[in-house]
Amino acid sequence: MNRSELVSAAAERAGTSTSAMDAALHAIQDVVTDALTKGEKVTIPGFATLETVQRSAREGRNPATGEKMQIPARTAVKISAGTALKRAVS
């Protein structure tokens, strides 16, 4: 399912227009992005939890050449599925 399919399906279930649902999805994306940028955890009970984690610097290999290289430390986004979502797909 891509973004436009998601927007259409959600708009149909909510009984609203696709343009209104697209605007709502953009707003949710902005709020989640702002929260994660500030280092806050975002929890949607039963669905998912999003948080930032620090990845340490490490040594890796270039898959094309096999040459060793240093991978720098970085901040990554970790997403954990909620209990209700896990139950629904299992």
PDB file with one MODEL, atoms N, CA, C and O in Angstrom:
MODEL        1
ATOM      1  N   MET A   1       0.854  -1.176   0.000  1.00  0.00           N
ATOM      2  CA  MET A   1       0.000   0.000   0.000  1.00  0.00           C
ATOM      3  C   MET A   1       0.895   1.232   0.000  1.00  0.00           C
ATOM      4  O   MET A   1       1.781   1.370   0.843  1.00  0.00           O
ATOM      5  N   ASN A   2       0.655   2.123  -0.951  1.00  0.00           N
ATOM      6  CA  ASN A   2       1.436   3.353  -0.994  1.00  0.00           C
ATOM      7  C   ASN A   2       0.646   4.492  -0.328  1.00  0.00           C
ATOM      8  O   ASN A   2      -0.462   4.290   0.167  1.00  0.00           O
ATOM      9  N   ARG A   3       1.239   5.681  -0.330  1.00  0.00           N
ATOM     10  CA  ARG A   3       0.626   6.815   0.368  1.00  0.00           C
ATOM     11  C   ARG A   3      -0.769   7.145  -0.160  1.00  0.00           C
ATOM     12  O   ARG A   3      -1.691   7.335   0.632  1.00  0.00           O
ATOM     13  N   SER A   4      -0.943   7.216  -1.470  1.00  0.00           N
ATOM     14  CA  SER A   4      -2.250   7.593  -2.020  1.00  0.00           C
ATOM     15  C   SER A   4      -3.308   6.534  -1.712  1.00  0.00           C
ATOM     16  O   SER A   4      -4.466   6.868  -1.464  1.00  0.00           O
ATOM     17  N   GLU A   5      -2.914   5.258  -1.727  1.00  0.00           N
ATOM     18  CA  GLU A   5      -3.856   4.199  -1.360  1.00  0.00           C
ATOM     19  C   GLU A   5      -4.228   4.287   0.114  1.00  0.00           C
ATOM     20  O   GLU A   5      -5.386   4.078   0.477  1.00  0.00           O
ATOM     21  N   LEU A   6      -3.257   4.594   0.959  1.00  0.00           N
ATOM     22  CA  LEU A   6      -3.516   4.765   2.387  1.00  0.00           C
ATOM     23  C   LEU A   6      -4.474   5.922   2.625  1.00  0.00           C
ATOM     24  O   LEU A   6      -5.434   5.791   3.384  1.00  0.00           O
ATOM     25  N   VAL A   7      -4.218   7.046   1.982  1.00  0.00           N
ATOM     26  CA  VAL A   7      -5.073   8.229   2.135  1.00  0.00           C
ATOM     27  C   VAL A   7      -6.492   7.917   1.674  1.00  0.00           C
ATOM     28  O   VAL A   7      -7.452   8.276   2.356  1.00  0.00           O
ATOM     29  N   SER A   8      -6.639   7.261   0.540  1.00  0.00           N
ATOM     30  CA  SER A   8      -7.971   6.926   0.017  1.00  0.00           C
ATOM     31  C   SER A   8      -8.724   5.991   0.952  1.00  0.00           C
ATOM     32  O   SER A   8      -9.904   6.206   1.232  1.00  0.00           O
ATOM     33  N   ALA A   9      -8.044   4.946   1.438  1.00  0.00           N
ATOM     34  CA  ALA A   9      -8.690   3.987   2.335  1.00  0.00           C
ATOM     35  C   ALA A   9      -9.085   4.638   3.654  1.00  0.00           C
ATOM     36  O   ALA A   9     -10.182   4.395   4.159  1.00  0.00           O
ATOM     37  N   ALA A  10      -8.208   5.459   4.217  1.00  0.00           N
ATOM     38  CA  ALA A  10      -8.508   6.126   5.482  1.00  0.00           C
ATOM     39  C   ALA A  10      -9.637   7.136   5.313  1.00  0.00           C
ATOM     40  O   ALA A  10     -10.493   7.257   6.190  1.00  0.00           O
ATOM     41  N   ALA A  11      -9.651   7.856   4.205  1.00  0.00           N
ATOM     42  CA  ALA A  11     -10.715   8.833   3.946  1.00  0.00           C
ATOM     43  C   ALA A  11     -12.063   8.138   3.831  1.00  0.00           C
ATOM     44  O   ALA A  11     -13.069   8.634   4.338  1.00  0.00           O
ATOM     45  N   GLU A  12     -12.082   6.994   3.167  1.00  0.00           N
ATOM     46  CA  GLU A  12     -13.330   6.243   3.015  1.00  0.00           C
ATOM     47  C   GLU A  12     -13.844   5.764   4.372  1.00  0.00           C
ATOM     48  O   GLU A  12     -15.035   5.884   4.659  1.00  0.00           O
ATOM     49  N   ARG A  13     -12.955   5.222   5.209  1.00  0.00           N
ATOM     50  CA  ARG A  13     -13.368   4.739   6.541  1.00  0.00           C
ATOM     51  C   ARG A  13     -13.817   5.869   7.447  1.00  0.00           C
ATOM     52  O   ARG A  13     -14.734   5.700   8.251  1.00  0.00           O
ATOM     53  N   ALA A  14     -13.173   7.021   7.319  1.00  0.00           N
ATOM     54  CA  ALA A  14     -13.509   8.153   8.182  1.00  0.00           C
ATOM     55  C   ALA A  14     -14.673   8.970   7.635  1.00  0.00           C
ATOM     56  O   ALA A  14     -15.196   9.846   8.324  1.00  0.00           O
ATOM     57  N   GLY A  15     -15.077   8.690   6.408  1.00  0.00           N
ATOM     58  CA  GLY A  15     -16.177   9.439   5.809  1.00  0.00           C
ATOM     59  C   GLY A  15     -15.812  10.874   5.501  1.00  0.00           C
ATOM     60  O   GLY A  15     -16.623  11.781   5.688  1.00  0.00           O
ATOM     61  N   THR A  16     -14.594  11.083   5.031  1.00  0.00           N
ATOM     62  CA  THR A  16     -14.134  12.431   4.711  1.00  0.00           C
ATOM     63  C   THR A  16     -13.483  12.421   3.321  1.00  0.00           C
ATOM     64  O   THR A  16     -13.344  11.367   2.701  1.00  0.00           O
ATOM     65  N   SER A  17     -13.098  13.573   2.856  1.00  0.00           N
ATOM     66  CA  SER A  17     -12.494  13.665   1.522  1.00  0.00           C
ATOM     67  C   SER A  17     -11.028  13.238   1.562  1.00  0.00           C
ATOM     68  O   SER A  17     -10.381  13.278   2.609  1.00  0.00           O
ATOM     69  N   THR A  18     -10.526  12.834   0.413  1.00  0.00           N
ATOM     70  CA  THR A  18      -9.118  12.445   0.344  1.00  0.00           C
ATOM     71  C   THR A  18      -8.199  13.641   0.576  1.00  0.00           C
ATOM     72  O   THR A  18      -7.111  13.484   1.129  1.00  0.00           O
ATOM     73  N   SER A  19      -8.622  14.827   0.161  1.00  0.00           N
ATOM     74  CA  SER A  19      -7.777  16.011   0.383  1.00  0.00           C
ATOM     75  C   SER A  19      -7.687  16.339   1.871  1.00  0.00           C
ATOM     76  O   SER A  19      -6.624  16.728   2.355  1.00  0.00           O
ATOM     77  N   ALA A  20      -8.791  16.187   2.598  1.00  0.00           N
ATOM     78  CA  ALA A  20      -8.768  16.429   4.046  1.00  0.00           C
ATOM     79  C   ALA A  20      -7.909  15.377   4.748  1.00  0.00           C
ATOM     80  O   ALA A  20      -7.160  15.700   5.670  1.00  0.00           O
ATOM     81  N   MET A  21      -8.019  14.124   4.315  1.00  0.00           N
ATOM     82  CA  MET A  21      -7.224  13.060   4.926  1.00  0.00           C
ATOM     83  C   MET A  21      -5.749  13.234   4.606  1.00  0.00           C
ATOM     84  O   MET A  21      -4.900  12.974   5.458  1.00  0.00           O
ATOM     85  N   ASP A  22      -5.429  13.669   3.390  1.00  0.00           N
ATOM     86  CA  ASP A  22      -4.040  13.915   3.024  1.00  0.00           C
ATOM     87  C   ASP A  22      -3.455  15.032   3.882  1.00  0.00           C
ATOM     88  O   ASP A  22      -2.308  14.945   4.319  1.00  0.00           O
ATOM     89  N   ALA A  23      -4.237  16.077   4.123  1.00  0.00           N
ATOM     90  CA  ALA A  23      -3.790  17.178   4.981  1.00  0.00           C
ATOM     91  C   ALA A  23      -3.566  16.682   6.409  1.00  0.00           C
ATOM     92  O   ALA A  23      -2.600  17.077   7.062  1.00  0.00           O
ATOM     93  N   ALA A  24      -4.458  15.818   6.892  1.00  0.00           N
ATOM     94  CA  ALA A  24      -4.311  15.263   8.238  1.00  0.00           C
ATOM     95  C   ALA A  24      -3.045  14.408   8.335  1.00  0.00           C
ATOM     96  O   ALA A  24      -2.314  14.484   9.323  1.00  0.00           O
ATOM     97  N   LEU A  25      -2.791  13.602   7.315  1.00  0.00           N
ATOM     98  CA  LEU A  25      -1.593  12.764   7.316  1.00  0.00           C
ATOM     99  C   LEU A  25      -0.328  13.620   7.290  1.00  0.00           C
ATOM    100  O   LEU A  25       0.643  13.311   7.981  1.00  0.00           O
ATOM    101  N   HIS A  26      -0.333  14.687   6.501  1.00  0.00           N
ATOM    102  CA  HIS A  26       0.809  15.619   6.483  1.00  0.00           C
ATOM    103  C   HIS A  26       1.018  16.223   7.867  1.00  0.00           C
ATOM    104  O   HIS A  26       2.154  16.336   8.329  1.00  0.00           O
ATOM    105  N   ALA A  27      -0.064  16.609   8.530  1.00  0.00           N
ATOM    106  CA  ALA A  27       0.037  17.204   9.862  1.00  0.00           C
ATOM    107  C   ALA A  27       0.615  16.200  10.861  1.00  0.00           C
ATOM    108  O   ALA A  27       1.458  16.556  11.684  1.00  0.00           O
ATOM    109  N   ILE A  28       0.163  14.947  10.787  1.00  0.00           N
ATOM    110  CA  ILE A  28       0.679  13.911  11.685  1.00  0.00           C
ATOM    111  C   ILE A  28       2.166  13.688  11.425  1.00  0.00           C
ATOM    112  O   ILE A  28       2.951  13.572  12.367  1.00  0.00           O
ATOM    113  N   GLN A  29       2.552  13.628  10.164  1.00  0.00           N
ATOM    114  CA  GLN A  29       3.970  13.468   9.825  1.00  0.00           C
ATOM    115  C   GLN A  29       4.804  14.605  10.407  1.00  0.00           C
ATOM    116  O   GLN A  29       5.876  14.369  10.964  1.00  0.00           O
ATOM    117  N   ASP A  30       4.317  15.829  10.278  1.00  0.00           N
ATOM    118  CA  ASP A  30       5.042  16.991  10.794  1.00  0.00           C
ATOM    119  C   ASP A  30       5.187  16.928  12.310  1.00  0.00           C
ATOM    120  O   ASP A  30       6.264  17.201  12.840  1.00  0.00           O
ATOM    121  N   VAL A  31       4.114  16.571  13.011  1.00  0.00           N
ATOM    122  CA  VAL A  31       4.142  16.506  14.474  1.00  0.00           C
ATOM    123  C   VAL A  31       5.102  15.410  14.939  1.00  0.00           C
ATOM    124  O   VAL A  31       5.894  15.628  15.856  1.00  0.00           O
ATOM    125  N   VAL A  32       5.034  14.238  14.313  1.00  0.00           N
ATOM    126  CA  VAL A  32       5.921  13.132  14.680  1.00  0.00           C
ATOM    127  C   VAL A  32       7.377  13.501  14.392  1.00  0.00           C
ATOM    128  O   VAL A  32       8.253  13.243  15.217  1.00  0.00           O
ATOM    129  N   THR A  33       7.638  14.094  13.245  1.00  0.00           N
ATOM    130  CA  THR A  33       8.997  14.507  12.890  1.00  0.00           C
ATOM    131  C   THR A  33       9.532  15.524  13.886  1.00  0.00           C
ATOM    132  O   THR A  33      10.675  15.410  14.331  1.00  0.00           O
ATOM    133  N   ASP A  34       8.722  16.519  14.244  1.00  0.00           N
ATOM    134  CA  ASP A  34       9.147  17.530  15.214  1.00  0.00           C
ATOM    135  C   ASP A  34       9.469  16.893  16.562  1.00  0.00           C
ATOM    136  O   ASP A  34      10.481  17.227  17.179  1.00  0.00           O
ATOM    137  N   ALA A  35       8.618  15.980  17.023  1.00  0.00           N
ATOM    138  CA  ALA A  35       8.836  15.328  18.315  1.00  0.00           C
ATOM    139  C   ALA A  35      10.120  14.501  18.300  1.00  0.00           C
ATOM    140  O   ALA A  35      10.913  14.574  19.239  1.00  0.00           O
ATOM    141  N   LEU A  36      10.330  13.725  17.251  1.00  0.00           N
ATOM    142  CA  LEU A  36      11.534  12.899  17.170  1.00  0.00           C
ATOM    143  C   LEU A  36      12.788  13.754  17.052  1.00  0.00           C
ATOM    144  O   LEU A  36      13.831  13.401  17.602  1.00  0.00           O
ATOM    145  N   THR A  37      12.699  14.868  16.343  1.00  0.00           N
ATOM    146  CA  THR A  37      13.832  15.784  16.215  1.00  0.00           C
ATOM    147  C   THR A  37      14.235  16.345  17.577  1.00  0.00           C
ATOM    148  O   THR A  37      15.414  16.595  17.826  1.00  0.00           O
ATOM    149  N   LYS A  38      13.248  16.541  18.458  1.00  0.00           N
ATOM    150  CA  LYS A  38      13.512  17.046  19.809  1.00  0.00           C
ATOM    151  C   LYS A  38      13.939  15.930  20.762  1.00  0.00           C
ATOM    152  O   LYS A  38      14.229  16.198  21.928  1.00  0.00           O
ATOM    153  N   GLY A  39      13.984  14.681  20.284  1.00  0.00           N
ATOM    154  CA  GLY A  39      14.385  13.561  21.128  1.00  0.00           C
ATOM    155  C   GLY A  39      13.245  12.958  21.928  1.00  0.00           C
ATOM    156  O   GLY A  39      13.483  12.155  22.830  1.00  0.00           O
ATOM    157  N   GLU A  40      12.016  13.329  21.615  1.00  0.00           N
ATOM    158  CA  GLU A  40      10.857  12.797  22.329  1.00  0.00           C
ATOM    159  C   GLU A  40      10.429  11.461  21.734  1.00  0.00           C
ATOM    160  O   GLU A  40      10.670  11.186  20.559  1.00  0.00           O
ATOM    161  N   LYS A  41       9.792  10.637  22.558  1.00  0.00           N
ATOM    162  CA  LYS A  41       9.240   9.362  22.115  1.00  0.00           C
ATOM    163  C   LYS A  41       7.787   9.599  21.723  1.00  0.00           C
ATOM    164  O   LYS A  41       7.073  10.331  22.408  1.00  0.00           O
ATOM    165  N   VAL A  42       7.340   8.983  20.621  1.00  0.00           N
ATOM    166  CA  VAL A  42       5.957   9.105  20.160  1.00  0.00           C
ATOM    167  C   VAL A  42       5.300   7.738  20.303  1.00  0.00           C
ATOM    168  O   VAL A  42       5.746   6.763  19.699  1.00  0.00           O
ATOM    169  N   THR A  43       4.235   7.669  21.107  1.00  0.00           N
ATOM    170  CA  THR A  43       3.541   6.408  21.337  1.00  0.00           C
ATOM    171  C   THR A  43       2.100   6.529  20.890  1.00  0.00           C
ATOM    172  O   THR A  43       1.381   7.437  21.307  1.00  0.00           O
ATOM    173  N   ILE A  44       1.681   5.603  20.035  1.00  0.00           N
ATOM    174  CA  ILE A  44       0.284   5.483  19.628  1.00  0.00           C
ATOM    175  C   ILE A  44      -0.157   4.135  20.188  1.00  0.00           C
ATOM    176  O   ILE A  44       0.099   3.102  19.570  1.00  0.00           O
ATOM    177  N   PRO A  45      -0.826   4.125  21.362  1.00  0.00           N
ATOM    178  CA  PRO A  45      -1.135   2.871  22.050  1.00  0.00           C
ATOM    179  C   PRO A  45      -1.815   1.844  21.140  1.00  0.00           C
ATOM    180  O   PRO A  45      -2.769   2.154  20.426  1.00  0.00           O
ATOM    181  N   GLY A  46      -1.299   0.624  21.188  1.00  0.00           N
ATOM    182  CA  GLY A  46      -1.844  -0.464  20.395  1.00  0.00           C
ATOM    183  C   GLY A  46      -1.334  -0.500  18.971  1.00  0.00           C
ATOM    184  O   GLY A  46      -1.480  -1.517  18.292  1.00  0.00           O
ATOM    185  N   PHE A  47      -0.734   0.592  18.498  1.00  0.00           N
ATOM    186  CA  PHE A  47      -0.277   0.645  17.107  1.00  0.00           C
ATOM    187  C   PHE A  47       1.243   0.616  17.000  1.00  0.00           C
ATOM    188  O   PHE A  47       1.806  -0.328  16.446  1.00  0.00           O
ATOM    189  N   ALA A  48       1.911   1.642  17.524  1.00  0.00           N
ATOM    190  CA  ALA A  48       3.369   1.690  17.390  1.00  0.00           C
ATOM    191  C   ALA A  48       3.981   2.715  18.332  1.00  0.00           C
ATOM    192  O   ALA A  48       3.311   3.624  18.822  1.00  0.00           O
ATOM    193  N   THR A  49       5.278   2.539  18.567  1.00  0.00           N
ATOM    194  CA  THR A  49       6.078   3.498  19.311  1.00  0.00           C
ATOM    195  C   THR A  49       7.270   3.862  18.445  1.00  0.00           C
ATOM    196  O   THR A  49       7.951   2.987  17.911  1.00  0.00           O
ATOM    197  N   LEU A  50       7.516   5.153  18.309  1.00  0.00           N
ATOM    198  CA  LEU A  50       8.654   5.643  17.539  1.00  0.00           C
ATOM    199  C   LEU A  50       9.563   6.407  18.484  1.00  0.00           C
ATOM    200  O   LEU A  50       9.095   7.210  19.291  1.00  0.00           O
ATOM    201  N   GLU A  51      10.867   6.158  18.385  1.00  0.00           N
ATOM    202  CA  GLU A  51      11.829   6.874  19.211  1.00  0.00           C
ATOM    203  C   GLU A  51      13.168   6.923  18.496  1.00  0.00           C
ATOM    204  O   GLU A  51      13.426   6.141  17.581  1.00  0.00           O
ATOM    205  N   THR A  52      14.017   7.850  18.925  1.00  0.00           N
ATOM    206  CA  THR A  52      15.349   7.938  18.347  1.00  0.00           C
ATOM    207  C   THR A  52      16.317   7.153  19.216  1.00  0.00           C
ATOM    208  O   THR A  52      16.178   7.113  20.438  1.00  0.00           O
ATOM    209  N   VAL A  53      17.294   6.529  18.577  1.00  0.00           N
ATOM    210  CA  VAL A  53      18.346   5.792  19.274  1.00  0.00           C
ATOM    211  C   VAL A  53      19.683   6.192  18.672  1.00  0.00           C
ATOM    212  O   VAL A  53      19.770   6.560  17.501  1.00  0.00           O
ATOM    213  N   GLN A  54      20.718   6.113  19.490  1.00  0.00           N
ATOM    214  CA  GLN A  54      22.064   6.445  19.026  1.00  0.00           C
ATOM    215  C   GLN A  54      22.749   5.173  18.538  1.00  0.00           C
ATOM    216  O   GLN A  54      22.813   4.183  19.265  1.00  0.00           O
ATOM    217  N   ARG A  55      23.252   5.197  17.328  1.00  0.00           N
ATOM    218  CA  ARG A  55      24.022   4.082  16.769  1.00  0.00           C
ATOM    219  C   ARG A  55      25.503   4.441  16.903  1.00  0.00           C
ATOM    220  O   ARG A  55      25.925   5.517  16.478  1.00  0.00           O
ATOM    221  N   SER A  56      26.273   3.558  17.481  1.00  0.00           N
ATOM    222  CA  SER A  56      27.703   3.792  17.677  1.00  0.00           C
ATOM    223  C   SER A  56      28.452   3.702  16.350  1.00  0.00           C
ATOM    224  O   SER A  56      27.999   3.066  15.398  1.00  0.00           O
ATOM    225  N   ALA A  57      29.601   4.351  16.317  1.00  0.00           N
ATOM    226  CA  ALA A  57      30.482   4.218  15.156  1.00  0.00           C
ATOM    227  C   ALA A  57      30.981   2.777  15.128  1.00  0.00           C
ATOM    228  O   ALA A  57      31.177   2.159  16.174  1.00  0.00           O
ATOM    229  N   ARG A  58      31.184   2.248  13.926  1.00  0.00           N
ATOM    230  CA  ARG A  58      31.641   0.865  13.818  1.00  0.00           C
ATOM    231  C   ARG A  58      32.394   0.672  12.513  1.00  0.00           C
ATOM    232  O   ARG A  58      32.360   1.513  11.614  1.00  0.00           O
ATOM    233  N   GLU A  59      33.066  -0.449  12.442  1.00  0.00           N
ATOM    234  CA  GLU A  59      33.787  -0.782  11.223  1.00  0.00           C
ATOM    235  C   GLU A  59      32.897  -1.665  10.360  1.00  0.00           C
ATOM    236  O   GLU A  59      32.265  -2.598  10.856  1.00  0.00           O
ATOM    237  N   GLY A  60      32.853  -1.368   9.081  1.00  0.00           N
ATOM    238  CA  GLY A  60      32.062  -2.166   8.154  1.00  0.00           C
ATOM    239  C   GLY A  60      32.868  -2.455   6.907  1.00  0.00           C
ATOM    240  O   GLY A  60      34.068  -2.184   6.852  1.00  0.00           O
ATOM    241  N   ARG A  61      32.214  -2.998   5.923  1.00  0.00           N
ATOM    242  CA  ARG A  61      32.882  -3.302   4.653  1.00  0.00           C
ATOM    243  C   ARG A  61      32.067  -2.744   3.500  1.00  0.00           C
ATOM    244  O   ARG A  61      30.836  -2.758   3.522  1.00  0.00           O
ATOM    245  N   ASN A  62      32.772  -2.254   2.497  1.00  0.00           N
ATOM    246  CA  ASN A  62      32.134  -1.808   1.268  1.00  0.00           C
ATOM    247  C   ASN A  62      31.701  -3.073   0.526  1.00  0.00           C
ATOM    248  O   ASN A  62      32.551  -3.883   0.157  1.00  0.00           O
ATOM    249  N   PRO A  63      30.394  -3.260   0.299  1.00  0.00           N
ATOM    250  CA  PRO A  63      29.942  -4.502  -0.333  1.00  0.00           C
ATOM    251  C   PRO A  63      30.445  -4.683  -1.765  1.00  0.00           C
ATOM    252  O   PRO A  63      30.530  -5.812  -2.248  1.00  0.00           O
ATOM    253  N   ALA A  64      30.775  -3.605  -2.438  1.00  0.00           N
ATOM    254  CA  ALA A  64      31.245  -3.704  -3.820  1.00  0.00           C
ATOM    255  C   ALA A  64      32.707  -4.143  -3.899  1.00  0.00           C
ATOM    256  O   ALA A  64      33.088  -4.914  -4.780  1.00  0.00           O
ATOM    257  N   THR A  65      33.529  -3.636  -2.956  1.00  0.00           N
ATOM    258  CA  THR A  65      34.967  -3.907  -3.035  1.00  0.00           C
ATOM    259  C   THR A  65      35.477  -4.807  -1.916  1.00  0.00           C
ATOM    260  O   THR A  65      36.563  -5.375  -2.026  1.00  0.00           O
ATOM    261  N   GLY A  66      34.711  -4.942  -0.847  1.00  0.00           N
ATOM    262  CA  GLY A  66      35.165  -5.719   0.300  1.00  0.00           C
ATOM    263  C   GLY A  66      36.123  -4.947   1.189  1.00  0.00           C
ATOM    264  O   GLY A  66      36.601  -5.473   2.194  1.00  0.00           O
ATOM    265  N   GLU A  67      36.405  -3.701   0.826  1.00  0.00           N
ATOM    266  CA  GLU A  67      37.334  -2.854   1.576  1.00  0.00           C
ATOM    267  C   GLU A  67      36.725  -2.461   2.920  1.00  0.00           C
ATOM    268  O   GLU A  67      35.539  -2.143   3.005  1.00  0.00           O
ATOM    269  N   LYS A  68      37.565  -2.486   3.991  1.00  0.00           N
ATOM    270  CA  LYS A  68      37.103  -2.059   5.310  1.00  0.00           C
ATOM    271  C   LYS A  68      36.887  -0.553   5.294  1.00  0.00           C
ATOM    272  O   LYS A  68      37.628   0.188   4.648  1.00  0.00           O
ATOM    273  N   MET A  69      35.853  -0.110   6.021  1.00  0.00           N
ATOM    274  CA  MET A  69      35.570   1.321   6.106  1.00  0.00           C
ATOM    275  C   MET A  69      34.966   1.626   7.468  1.00  0.00           C
ATOM    276  O   MET A  69      34.404   0.748   8.123  1.00  0.00           O
ATOM    277  N   GLN A  70      35.087   2.871   7.885  1.00  0.00           N
ATOM    278  CA  GLN A  70      34.534   3.309   9.157  1.00  0.00           C
ATOM    279  C   GLN A  70      33.137   3.866   8.921  1.00  0.00           C
ATOM    280  O   GLN A  70      32.951   4.766   8.101  1.00  0.00           O
ATOM    281  N   ILE A  71      32.154   3.328   9.643  1.00  0.00           N
ATOM    282  CA  ILE A  71      30.783   3.832   9.561  1.00  0.00           C
ATOM    283  C   ILE A  71      30.598   4.770  10.750  1.00  0.00           C
ATOM    284  O   ILE A  71      30.750   4.338  11.893  1.00  0.00           O
ATOM    285  N   PRO A  72      30.274   6.046  10.515  1.00  0.00           N
ATOM    286  CA  PRO A  72      30.184   7.011  11.612  1.00  0.00           C
ATOM    287  C   PRO A  72      28.973   6.775  12.518  1.00  0.00           C
ATOM    288  O   PRO A  72      27.996   6.139  12.121  1.00  0.00           O
ATOM    289  N   ALA A  73      29.058   7.298  13.736  1.00  0.00           N
ATOM    290  CA  ALA A  73      27.928   7.254  14.662  1.00  0.00           C
ATOM    291  C   ALA A  73      26.796   8.096  14.083  1.00  0.00           C
ATOM    292  O   ALA A  73      27.031   9.059  13.353  1.00  0.00           O
ATOM    293  N   ARG A  74      25.565   7.720  14.420  1.00  0.00           N
ATOM    294  CA  ARG A  74      24.427   8.494  13.918  1.00  0.00           C
ATOM    295  C   ARG A  74      23.211   8.270  14.802  1.00  0.00           C
ATOM    296  O   ARG A  74      23.188   7.373  15.645  1.00  0.00           O
ATOM    297  N   THR A  75      22.217   9.096  14.593  1.00  0.00           N
ATOM    298  CA  THR A  75      20.935   8.951  15.263  1.00  0.00           C
ATOM    299  C   THR A  75      19.984   8.271  14.287  1.00  0.00           C
ATOM    300  O   THR A  75      19.885   8.674  13.128  1.00  0.00           O
ATOM    301  N   ALA A  76      19.284   7.239  14.755  1.00  0.00           N
ATOM    302  CA  ALA A  76      18.353   6.497  13.907  1.00  0.00           C
ATOM    303  C   ALA A  76      16.972   6.492  14.553  1.00  0.00           C
ATOM    304  O   ALA A  76      16.835   6.762  15.746  1.00  0.00           O
ATOM    305  N   VAL A  77      15.963   6.188  13.765  1.00  0.00           N
ATOM    306  CA  VAL A  77      14.594   6.075  14.272  1.00  0.00           C
ATOM    307  C   VAL A  77      14.288   4.602  14.479  1.00  0.00           C
ATOM    308  O   VAL A  77      14.495   3.781  13.585  1.00  0.00           O
ATOM    309  N   LYS A  78      13.793   4.275  15.666  1.00  0.00           N
ATOM    310  CA  LYS A  78      13.401   2.907  15.999  1.00  0.00           C
ATOM    311  C   LYS A  78      11.880   2.874  16.083  1.00  0.00           C
ATOM    312  O   LYS A  78      11.267   3.703  16.756  1.00  0.00           O
ATOM    313  N   ILE A  79      11.276   1.907  15.392  1.00  0.00           N
ATOM    314  CA  ILE A  79       9.822   1.758  15.413  1.00  0.00           C
ATOM    315  C   ILE A  79       9.496   0.385  15.984  1.00  0.00           C
ATOM    316  O   ILE A  79       9.992  -0.631  15.497  1.00  0.00           O
ATOM    317  N   SER A  80       8.659   0.360  17.020  1.00  0.00           N
ATOM    318  CA  SER A  80       8.228  -0.896  17.626  1.00  0.00           C
ATOM    319  C   SER A  80       6.726  -1.028  17.454  1.00  0.00           C
ATOM    320  O   SER A  80       5.976  -0.103  17.765  1.00  0.00           O
ATOM    321  N   ALA A  81       6.290  -2.173  16.960  1.00  0.00           N
ATOM    322  CA  ALA A  81       4.857  -2.412  16.783  1.00  0.00           C
ATOM    323  C   ALA A  81       4.191  -2.578  18.142  1.00  0.00           C
ATOM    324  O   ALA A  81       4.761  -3.171  19.058  1.00  0.00           O
ATOM    325  N   GLY A  82       2.971  -2.045  18.264  1.00  0.00           N
ATOM    326  CA  GLY A  82       2.199  -2.179  19.484  1.00  0.00           C
ATOM    327  C   GLY A  82       1.564  -3.555  19.587  1.00  0.00           C
ATOM    328  O   GLY A  82       1.517  -4.298  18.607  1.00  0.00           O
ATOM    329  N   THR A  83       1.076  -3.892  20.771  1.00  0.00           N
ATOM    330  CA  THR A  83       0.499  -5.208  21.034  1.00  0.00           C
ATOM    331  C   THR A  83      -0.679  -5.520  20.126  1.00  0.00           C
ATOM    332  O   THR A  83      -0.756  -6.622  19.583  1.00  0.00           O
ATOM    333  N   ALA A  84      -1.591  -4.585  19.948  1.00  0.00           N
ATOM    334  CA  ALA A  84      -2.771  -4.837  19.111  1.00  0.00           C
ATOM    335  C   ALA A  84      -2.370  -5.085  17.659  1.00  0.00           C
ATOM    336  O   ALA A  84      -2.946  -5.948  16.997  1.00  0.00           O
ATOM    337  N   LEU A  85      -1.402  -4.346  17.166  1.00  0.00           N
ATOM    338  CA  LEU A  85      -0.925  -4.543  15.794  1.00  0.00           C
ATOM    339  C   LEU A  85      -0.253  -5.907  15.649  1.00  0.00           C
ATOM    340  O   LEU A  85      -0.469  -6.608  14.660  1.00  0.00           O
ATOM    341  N   LYS A  86       0.556  -6.278  16.631  1.00  0.00           N
ATOM    342  CA  LYS A  86       1.214  -7.584  16.599  1.00  0.00           C
ATOM    343  C   LYS A  86       0.182  -8.709  16.572  1.00  0.00           C
ATOM    344  O   LYS A  86       0.315  -9.665  15.808  1.00  0.00           O
ATOM    345  N   ARG A  87      -0.841  -8.589  17.409  1.00  0.00           N
ATOM    346  CA  ARG A  87      -1.894  -9.616  17.448  1.00  0.00           C
ATOM    347  C   ARG A  87      -2.647  -9.692  16.126  1.00  0.00           C
ATOM    348  O   ARG A  87      -2.994 -10.781  15.668  1.00  0.00           O
ATOM    349  N   ALA A  88      -2.900  -8.549  15.517  1.00  0.00           N
ATOM    350  CA  ALA A  88      -3.681  -8.508  14.277  1.00  0.00           C
ATOM    351  C   ALA A  88      -2.964  -9.199  13.120  1.00  0.00           C
ATOM    352  O   ALA A  88      -3.611  -9.825  12.281  1.00  0.00           O
ATOM    353  N   VAL A  89      -1.653  -9.096  13.067  1.00  0.00           N
ATOM    354  CA  VAL A  89      -0.928  -9.681  11.944  1.00  0.00           C
ATOM    355  C   VAL A  89      -0.446 -11.106  12.204  1.00  0.00           C
ATOM    356  O   VAL A  89      -0.005 -11.788  11.279  1.00  0.00           O
ATOM    357  N   SER A  90      -0.527 -11.553  13.437  1.00  0.00           N
ATOM    358  CA  SER A  90      -0.053 -12.921  13.707  1.00  0.00           C
ATOM    359  C   SER A  90      -1.172 -13.931  13.593  1.00  0.00           C
ATOM    360  O   SER A  90      -0.948 -15.125  13.789  1.00  0.00           O
TER     361      SER A  90
ENDMDL
END
